[in-house]
Amino acid sequence: MGDVLPIILLALAGFLVGGVYATWKTARGFSIMLAVAAVMAVVGGIGWMVYG
């Protein structure tokens, strides 16, 4: 599971970025929350690969 989790986190980040793109014009507050979650997933995935 240790090798798969960073890939899952990066895939989740891509999914969340797509949600940000889709909701930016209609729901800015929600899309900002999605962007924060995407950044956290990217940082977690990269951090897991580097330090894990």
Backbone hydrogen bonds, N-H to C=O, Kabsch-Sander energy under -0.5 kcal/mol:
donor,donor_aa,acceptor,acceptor_aa,energy
5,L,1,M,-2.1
8,I,4,V,-2.2
9,L,5,L,-2.6
10,L,6,P,-2.2
11,A,7,I,-2.3
12,L,8,I,-2.5
13,A,9,L,-2.1
14,G,10,L,-1.9
15,F,11,A,-2.2
16,L,12,L,-2.5
17,V,13,A,-2.4
18,G,14,G,-1.9
19,G,15,F,-1.6
20,V,16,L,-2.1
21,Y,17,V,-2.4
22,A,18,G,-2.1
23,T,19,G,-2.0
24,W,20,V,-1.0
27,A,23,T,-2.7
31,S,27,A,-2.2
32,I,28,R,-2.0
33,M,29,G,-1.8
34,L,30,F,-2.2
35,A,31,S,-2.1
36,V,32,I,-2.2
37,A,33,M,-2.1
38,A,34,L,-2.3
39,V,35,A,-2.4
40,M,36,V,-2.3
41,A,37,A,-2.1
42,V,38,A,-2.3
43,V,39,V,-2.7
44,G,40,M,-2.4
45,G,41,A,-2.6
46,I,42,V,-2.8
47,G,43,V,-2.6
48,W,44,G,-2.3
49,M,45,G,-1.9
50,V,46,I,-2.5
51,Y,47,G,-2.8
52,G,48,W,-1.5
